[in-house]
Structures are given as C-alpha cells and as structure tokens.
Amino acid sequence: MKVLVVGSGGREHAIIWKLSKSKKVDKIYCAPGNGGISELAECINIPAIEVTKIADWAKENEIDLTVIGMDDSLILGIVDRFEERGLRVFGPRQNAAILEGSKVFAKDLMKKYNIPTAGYEVFEDAGVAKKYLKECDYPVVLKADGLALGKGVLICHCVEEALDGVDEIMVDKKFGAAGSKMVVEEFMTGPEVSVLTFCDGEHLIPMVSAQDHKRAFDNDQGLNTGGMGTFSPSKFYTEDLSQQCYEELFLPSLKAMKLEGRPFTGIIFFGLMLTPNGPKLLEYNARFGDPEAQVVLTRLKTDLIDVFNAAIDGRLNELTLEWEDNSTVCVVLASGGYPLAYEKGYEITGLDQQKNKEDIIIFHAGTALKEGKYVTNGGRVLGVTAKGKDMNEAREKAYKAVSEIDFLYKQYRTDIGIKR
C-alpha cells in the first residue's frame, strides 16, 4: 500500500513511525512533514491547509490510504475533498470535525444529550461577557470558540483576570477568529485524563489512557501550550472508570453526532476531568492528540493500518486492540520562549546516540534538515519518548535521553510523569 499522512508535527511522526512497522505498507508520504519524518517518509512540499492541492496530488499519485493528522486540515474539509475524488481517507468529514472546530457546538451537544460536563455560558459580545463576569463565582475558565493551537483557554481566579481575558480573546483577538465567540465555563477540579478513541460512525474503541501537561513550566506554571509532555497510563483511570466513561461519555457522544446528521469516523479525543462528582467531559478533539499520540501509539501492538481500514469500512466491532503491558513517558523539548516568541535554526546534537536504544523513540515536531544536520524549526521541537516496565523506569529513561540531546535555549519541564 501507498499511504499519505497529512501534517508536520510529532503526532504525524508517531503515526508514520507506527505505520512503518506494518508489512502491508510499502511506501509512506507526508505532506508537508518535517526533518525527522523524512527518515521514514517522502515529504511532499504542500502545506497541510492546502486541502484541494493535497487531494489532487493523492489522486494523481494513486495513494491507497490517507490519514489526516492536523485539526486545521479537518476543519477545512480535507476528508470531503478526498471522498469527492473516490479516495480512501481516515478522518472526520467537515461537518463532524466541528466537534473540535467549535467549543460552542461541543458544549451545546453535551448539554442537549445530557453528557456530563461543566456548566457554561456562551458570549458573542465582549461587553455582555464582562457584565456576566463581574457577578459570577470564581475561578472560571474562558475558552475561545475556535481552534487556537491548544492555547485559547484561560483560567481566571478573579474578576480582574477575567476582564483582561475577555479583552485578550474577544477584543484584541489574540487567538484570531477563534475569539469571535467565547465560552465561560465552571471551573472543575480533579485529575485530568486523556482518552483517544477510534470511531467508525457506529462503533467506538477506546485506546489506553494518557495524561497531558499543558502549562509551559514545572508544577503547572506559565502559559498554556500545545502540550509539554505526556505519560501513559493514568493511575487514576481504573477499569470501572473506563467502563463508566464508555457508557456515559464516549458512546453517547458518538451516537449524538449521528443523530445530528454528523456521523463521526476517525479519532475522537476525550479530555476528561475526574471530579468528586464523577467523570466529566472537558473537551473533544477530532484527531490524535499531540503529544498523547506519542505515548499511546508506542504501546499499541495491533497493526495500525488494520485499525484505520476497519474504521473506514465501519467494522471496528470486529476488531480487538492489543496493547503492551508497560508505561511510556514523552518529554517535549521546546525552543526557549515558547509558547511566545522564539528563534529557529539552532543545530540539534545528541540524536545519533538515541538511535540504537530499543526503548527510546525521538519524535520530531519542529525540526528541519539542513546540510545533513537537524536544526530547530518550531516552538515544540522534539518529543523524547521512552518505554519502561513502570512509570518510574520510563521517566528515568526519557530524562536520560533528554540530558544527551541539546540545542541552544532548550526548554523543557522536569516533572513529566510525577504528577499522577
């Protein structure tokens, strides 16, 4: 088979790494890819948001299966473009990708179908939002409605912070058009858990649990990022909780989308909060999480190509996923200054030392290959991922590798896998 993966980050590298293990895959392409991805796939110089160009290229090159990694591409309707050309593609259509594309849509869906979530209000006018925020209880959470690279969420502990947050999201449009509408949400407490699920419109198979670390610095300090590290599994996510979430959150969400005329095939990422009153839904994503994909796919024993094909053909109910009985930790190495301003182009050293380590996989996120050397080319640069018999061993291996990899102004958290 000839397979195309759309995207350029660590998530796409993880998908390609897993697909490269399949005997059914002969050739992998990636549009546009990155430096590290180029070791496993032929990179095609078409931006992921050029959805029609990518679909045309796939048709011309007789691609057998395409996997969409990026949220932007999904929201722009790339799956629809592929289907119009009679091509096999894994991912939700545009009308289903709204599950991630609009937090207002997602919250309204949860409310309509009685899916447990935080209380919320929606605002389209900054003045009305500020009036509401002067009278509500704190803390509260402000969320830009649209896509904001995982950064459009503000936790506000007082009125002043909230009013500044409204200006940031709705007036100054720090997150662009994503801030045209805003959700004000009740602040929930408890451990957070990420569960990714394979969906075929009718059936749903959860993957092993993971936990992300969104804040830029140790002890959950600093700004929200796209993710500074993950681990799998969560110690809080028991078998009983797994079954409860499947029955009360996961399956009802999939059924709700079908009832709304938006059947969902692809990945639904469920962001959960394990509150004192039971598990509640924080958010949906419509694709693999990044860096959750790195710790989950490295534990998957089942051939990923079989899972994608079963989902596209509506027969996930015939499949049983097999997982390694271990733990994984991913530490993100970022450019100094991320998620704000940062510089690119610094040489990365120490990668060759990791190549022969069986339990270490380096996923490239923001790298470029120049004159045979890898250089930094983004905010999140690498996802240093390690396997271990337990969390402590995986964490120790990951941070040993982190210590051996270097570039100017390297930034990372030292506490990934501790907060469990």
TORMI-794361 format. One record per residue (C-alpha): residue in one letter; residue number from 1; x, y, z. Coordinates in steps of 0.02 Angstrom, whole numbers, m for minus. Last residue first. Layout:
{a NUM {X Y Z}}
...
//
This chain:
{r 420 {m4 566 1938}}
{k 419 {101 724 1939}}
{i 418 {272 643 1926}}
{g 417 {261 587 1744}}
{i 416 {329 748 1670}}
{d 415 {414 847 1809}}
{t 414 {572 917 1728}}
{r 413 {484 1026 1601}}
{y 412 {576 1078 1445}}
{q 411 {668 1222 1360}}
{k 410 {823 1211 1251}}
{y 409 {897 1386 1225}}
{l 408 {1032 1323 1105}}
{f 407 {1015 1140 1061}}
{d 406 {1046 980 1158}}
{i 405 {1007 795 1170}}
{e 404 {1100 690 1299}}
{s 403 {1007 757 1451}}
{v 402 {840 725 1366}}
{a 401 {893 543 1338}}
{k 400 {923 522 1524}}
{y 399 {757 610 1553}}
{a 398 {662 483 1449}}
{k 397 {748 332 1527}}
{e 396 {710 389 1705}}
{r 395 {529 426 1660}}
{a 394 {503 255 1582}}
{e 393 {581 171 1735}}
{n 392 {473 271 1856}}
{m 391 {314 243 1756}}
{d 390 {330 53 1752}}
{k 389 {408 m81 1642}}
{g 388 {480 61 1540}}
{k 387 {458 144 1371}}
{a 386 {531 313 1323}}
{t 385 {480 460 1215}}
{v 384 {578 619 1182}}
{g 383 {456 728 1087}}
{l 382 {558 854 990}}
{v 381 {549 1037 933}}
{r 380 {395 1118 1006}}
{g 379 {405 1300 957}}
{g 378 {465 1270 780}}
{n 377 {612 1244 661}}
{t 376 {758 1185 767}}
{v 375 {901 1114 665}}
{y 374 {945 937 609}}
{k 373 {1106 917 511}}
{g 372 {1137 845 337}}
{e 371 {1156 1014 255}}
{k 370 {992 1071 330}}
{l 369 {859 951 394}}
{a 368 {717 1043 480}}
{t 367 {639 1018 651}}
{g 366 {478 1068 740}}
{a 365 {391 907 791}}
{h 364 {516 764 779}}
{f 363 {479 605 876}}
{i 362 {627 525 963}}
{i 361 {596 344 1012}}
{i 360 {688 268 1161}}
{d 359 {654 90 1222}}
{e 358 {763 m2 1094}}
{k 357 {908 119 1105}}
{n 356 {1005 108 942}}
{k 355 {955 279 877}}
{q 354 {974 378 1039}}
{q 353 {1158 424 1025}}
{d 352 {1127 489 848}}
{l 351 {1011 623 917}}
{g 350 {1143 703 1027}}
{t 349 {1152 873 942}}
{i 348 {1019 991 873}}
{e 347 {1082 1141 774}}
{y 346 {989 1305 803}}
{g 345 {884 1372 660}}
{k 344 {736 1447 750}}
{e 343 {704 1587 875}}
{y 342 {562 1602 999}}
{a 341 {418 1721 1037}}
{l 340 {276 1657 1148}}
{p 339 {236 1473 1180}}
{y 338 {387 1451 1183}}
{g 337 {523 1571 1243}}
{g 336 {666 1447 1226}}
{s 335 {625 1319 1091}}
{a 334 {541 1162 1155}}
{l 333 {595 988 1207}}
{v 332 {438 887 1244}}
{v 331 {455 744 1367}}
{c 330 {357 586 1323}}
{v 329 {334 448 1451}}
{t 328 {276 269 1420}}
{s 327 {219 130 1535}}
{n 326 {208 m59 1508}}
{d 325 {91 m202 1467}}
{e 324 {96 m180 1278}}
{w 323 {m76 m160 1200}}
{e 322 {m189 m268 1090}}
{l 321 {m343 m196 1005}}
{t 320 {m492 m308 969}}
{l 319 {m576 m284 800}}
{e 318 {m742 m345 729}}
{n 317 {m838 m200 808}}
{l 316 {m722 m83 713}}
{r 315 {m816 m136 556}}
{g 314 {m874 27 475}}
{d 313 {m761 13 321}}
{i 312 {m662 171 361}}
{a 311 {m640 114 542}}
{a 310 {m584 m61 492}}
{n 309 {m459 12 369}}
{f 308 {m383 128 500}}
{v 307 {m371 m13 628}}
{d 306 {m289 m133 506}}
{i 305 {m162 0 457}}
{l 304 {m120 22 641}}
{d 303 {m61 m159 658}}
{t 302 {m106 m207 837}}
{k 301 {33 m196 968}}
{l 300 {m6 m17 1025}}
{r 299 {108 47 1165}}
{t 298 {209 166 1054}}
{l 297 {43 229 984}}
{v 296 {m13 290 1156}}
{v 295 {141 384 1217}}
{q 294 {173 479 1054}}
{a 293 {m10 504 1012}}
{e 292 {m34 599 1175}}
{p 291 {94 731 1118}}
{d 290 {m4 788 1018}}
{g 289 {m181 722 1023}}
{f 288 {m245 612 883}}
{r 287 {m390 691 790}}
{a 286 {m563 771 816}}
{n 285 {m531 845 987}}
{y 284 {m666 850 1119}}
{e 283 {m668 948 1280}}
{l 282 {m685 947 1469}}
{l 281 {m802 799 1489}}
{k 280 {m849 746 1664}}
{p 279 {m801 595 1770}}
{g 278 {m887 581 1939}}
{n 277 {m947 703 2071}}
{p 276 {m776 720 2154}}
{t 275 {m713 764 1979}}
{l 274 {m614 653 1861}}
{m 273 {m592 781 1722}}
{l 272 {m588 708 1548}}
{g 271 {m522 765 1379}}
{f 270 {m597 645 1252}}
{f 269 {m506 631 1086}}
{i 268 {m621 570 948}}
{i 267 {m520 491 809}}
{g 266 {m590 450 638}}
{t 265 {m767 421 575}}
{f 264 {m902 532 651}}
{p 263 {m1081 535 586}}
{r 262 {m1140 717 575}}
{g 261 {m1328 707 547}}
{e 260 {m1362 768 725}}
{l 259 {m1418 593 774}}
{k 258 {m1251 526 714}}
{m 257 {m1157 653 818}}
{a 256 {m1261 611 971}}
{k 255 {m1224 425 949}}
{l 254 {m1037 459 953}}
{s 253 {m1055 570 1106}}
{p 252 {m1169 444 1195}}
{l 251 {m1038 308 1162}}
{f 250 {m896 406 1242}}
{l 249 {m974 496 1391}}
{e 248 {m1093 391 1497}}
{e 247 {m1063 212 1439}}
{y 246 {m880 222 1390}}
{c 245 {m841 338 1536}}
{q 244 {m919 216 1659}}
{q 243 {m825 69 1584}}
{s 242 {m659 160 1596}}
{l 241 {m699 217 1772}}
{d 240 {m726 36 1825}}
{e 239 {m565 m20 1739}}
{t 238 {m470 118 1831}}
{y 237 {m411 286 1762}}
{f 236 {m324 361 1913}}
{k 235 {m154 283 1877}}
{s 234 {m154 364 1706}}
{p 233 {m67 254 1577}}
{s 232 {27 329 1488}}
{f 231 {130 488 1503}}
{t 230 {130 657 1423}}
{g 229 {239 809 1389}}
{m 228 {243 995 1356}}
{g 227 {74 1009 1269}}
{g 226 {3 1133 1142}}
{t 225 {44 1267 1269}}
{n 224 {m46 1354 1411}}
{l 223 {56 1490 1495}}
{g 222 {163 1475 1649}}
{q 221 {158 1360 1799}}
{d 220 {93 1182 1804}}
{n 219 {219 1125 1935}}
{d 218 {359 1142 1807}}
{f 217 {340 1261 1660}}
{a 216 {245 1283 1496}}
{r 215 {75 1225 1556}}
{k 214 {m16 1091 1456}}
{h 213 {45 930 1537}}
{d 212 {m50 785 1459}}
{q 211 {m110 623 1539}}
{a 210 {m140 461 1445}}
{s 209 {m265 319 1442}}
{v 208 {m257 164 1332}}
{m 207 {m361 172 1173}}
{p 206 {m551 172 1168}}
{i 205 {m642 77 1030}}
{l 204 {m801 156 958}}
{h 203 {m937 90 845}}
{e 202 {m1069 171 736}}
{g 201 {m982 313 645}}
{d 200 {m818 217 628}}
{c 199 {m729 281 783}}
{f 198 {m556 251 859}}
{t 197 {m543 329 1033}}
{l 196 {m417 438 1122}}
{v 195 {m430 452 1311}}
{s 194 {m348 598 1400}}
{v 193 {m358 608 1590}}
{e 192 {m363 758 1706}}
{p 191 {m360 731 1894}}
{g 190 {m487 831 1994}}
{t 189 {m563 1005 1998}}
{m 188 {m689 1093 1888}}
{f 187 {m700 1279 1848}}
{e 186 {m872 1324 1776}}
{e 185 {m857 1383 1597}}
{v 184 {m865 1547 1504}}
{v 183 {m869 1505 1319}}
{m 182 {m816 1636 1193}}
{k 181 {m868 1685 1017}}
{s 180 {m767 1784 890}}
{g 179 {m612 1726 982}}
{a 178 {m563 1586 862}}
{a 177 {m554 1721 727}}
{g 176 {m382 1767 790}}
{f 175 {m315 1693 952}}
{k 174 {m252 1859 1020}}
{k 173 {m413 1938 956}}
{d 172 {m378 2103 1047}}
{v 171 {m563 2121 1085}}
{m 170 {m633 1944 1103}}
{i 169 {m492 1835 1172}}
{e 168 {m370 1955 1256}}
{d 167 {m503 2081 1303}}
{v 166 {m609 1944 1381}}
{g 165 {m456 1881 1473}}
{d 164 {m420 2052 1546}}
{l 163 {m597 2051 1615}}
{a 162 {m570 1877 1686}}
{e 161 {m404 1921 1768}}
{e 160 {m483 2073 1850}}
{v 159 {m634 1975 1910}}
{c 158 {m530 1844 2000}}
{h 157 {m454 1670 1980}}
{c 156 {m458 1660 1790}}
{i 155 {m407 1502 1696}}
{l 154 {m380 1547 1513}}
{v 153 {m401 1428 1365}}
{g 152 {m357 1475 1186}}
{k 151 {m184 1394 1190}}
{g 150 {m216 1220 1120}}
{l 149 {m169 1279 945}}
{a 148 {m311 1407 947}}
{l 147 {m453 1323 851}}
{g 146 {m623 1403 878}}
{d 145 {m734 1457 1022}}
{a 144 {m605 1543 1132}}
{k 143 {m619 1471 1306}}
{l 142 {m629 1564 1472}}
{v 141 {m623 1460 1632}}
{v 140 {m692 1522 1797}}
{p 139 {m620 1534 1974}}
{y 138 {m726 1614 2039}}
{d 137 {m912 1647 2060}}
{c 136 {m1008 1759 1940}}
{e 135 {m1062 1942 1952}}
{k 134 {m925 2042 1866}}
{l 133 {m905 1900 1740}}
{y 132 {m1082 1923 1675}}
{k 131 {m1055 2109 1641}}
{k 130 {m889 2069 1557}}
{a 129 {m972 1943 1441}}
{v 128 {m1107 2067 1393}}
{g 127 {m975 2195 1349}}
{a 126 {m871 2070 1249}}
{d 125 {m1019 2019 1139}}
{e 124 {m1033 1844 1065}}
{f 123 {m1049 1754 1231}}
{v 122 {m1087 1574 1280}}
{e 121 {m1123 1516 1458}}
{y 120 {m1061 1359 1545}}
{g 119 {m1089 1221 1674}}
{a 118 {m953 1088 1669}}
{t 117 {m984 923 1581}}
{p 116 {m1086 762 1597}}
{i 115 {m1166 712 1430}}
{n 114 {m1352 750 1441}}
{y 113 {m1382 744 1252}}
{k 112 {m1428 927 1228}}
{k 111 {m1298 989 1355}}
{m 110 {m1154 890 1280}}
{l 109 {m1203 948 1105}}
{d 108 {m1213 1130 1163}}
{k 107 {m1039 1114 1238}}
{a 106 {m968 1043 1076}}
{f 105 {m1053 1172 964}}
{v 104 {m990 1314 1074}}
{k 103 {m816 1237 1077}}
{s 102 {m816 1248 887}}
{g 101 {m685 1166 775}}
{e 100 {m665 1014 886}}
{l 99 {m837 938 863}}
{i 98 {m844 1042 704}}
{a 97 {m743 898 630}}
{a 96 {m910 810 600}}
{n 95 {m973 932 467}}
{q 94 {m800 936 388}}
{r 93 {m789 748 369}}
{p 92 {m699 650 504}}
{g 91 {m533 563 475}}
{f 90 {m459 415 382}}
{v 89 {m460 430 192}}
{r 88 {m492 312 48}}
{l 87 {m503 409 m115}}
{g 86 {m654 424 m230}}
{r 85 {m610 602 m283}}
{e 84 {m758 678 m189}}
{e 83 {m702 572 m41}}
{f 82 {m534 659 m38}}
{r 81 {m610 834 m43}}
{d 80 {m734 787 95}}
{v 79 {m590 724 204}}
{i 78 {m498 890 178}}
{g 77 {m645 991 241}}
{l 76 {m559 1148 309}}
{i 75 {m595 1091 488}}
{l 74 {m502 930 451}}
{s 73 {m350 1018 380}}
{d 72 {m340 1134 529}}
{d 71 {m352 987 651}}
{m 70 {m198 901 580}}
{g 69 {m165 715 570}}
{i 68 {m265 661 419}}
{v 67 {m225 483 365}}
{t 66 {m229 444 178}}
{l 65 {m247 271 103}}
{d 64 {m213 194 m68}}
{i 63 {m123 343 m146}}
{e 62 {m136 338 m335}}
{n 61 {m9 477 m367}}
{e 60 {m129 588 m465}}
{k 59 {m268 561 m339}}
{a 58 {m155 598 m191}}
{w 57 {m89 756 m276}}
{d 56 {m267 816 m311}}
{a 55 {m315 786 m129}}
{i 54 {m161 880 m69}}
{k 53 {m196 1027 m185}}
{t 52 {m377 1034 m126}}
{v 51 {m327 1034 58}}
{e 50 {m195 1170 51}}
{i 49 {m203 1181 241}}
{a 48 {m73 1045 263}}
{p 47 {55 1145 163}}
{i 46 {117 1054 5}}
{n 45 {302 1010 m7}}
{i 44 {285 821 m8}}
{c 43 {397 731 116}}
{e 42 {447 552 71}}
{a 41 {426 452 231}}
{l 40 {531 366 363}}
{e 39 {689 473 378}}
{s 38 {594 625 309}}
{i 37 {486 623 467}}
{g 36 {636 687 563}}
{g 35 {657 844 457}}
{n 34 {473 886 442}}
{g 33 {315 829 350}}
{p 32 {219 929 218}}
{a 31 {126 824 171}}
{c 30 {193 652 216}}
{y 29 {221 501 104}}
{i 28 {238 320 154}}
{k 27 {281 173 40}}
{d 26 {258 m15 51}}
{v 25 {134 m30 195}}
{k 24 {58 m202 224}}
{k 23 {209 m263 323}}
{s 22 {165 m133 455}}
{k 21 {305 m60 563}}
{s 20 {315 97 455}}
{l 19 {133 134 503}}
{k 18 {188 155 685}}
{w 17 {328 276 643}}
{i 16 {210 368 523}}
{i 15 {79 393 659}}
{a 14 {214 449 783}}
{h 13 {289 571 656}}
{e 12 {114 639 624}}
{r 11 {89 673 809}}
{g 10 {261 750 824}}
{g 9 {217 879 693}}
{s 8 {202 908 506}}
{g 7 {30 858 446}}
{v 6 {m57 747 318}}
{v 5 {m6 563 311}}
{l 4 {m5 476 142}}
{v 3 {m1 287 121}}
{k 2 {48 181 m29}}
{m 1 {0 0 0}}
//
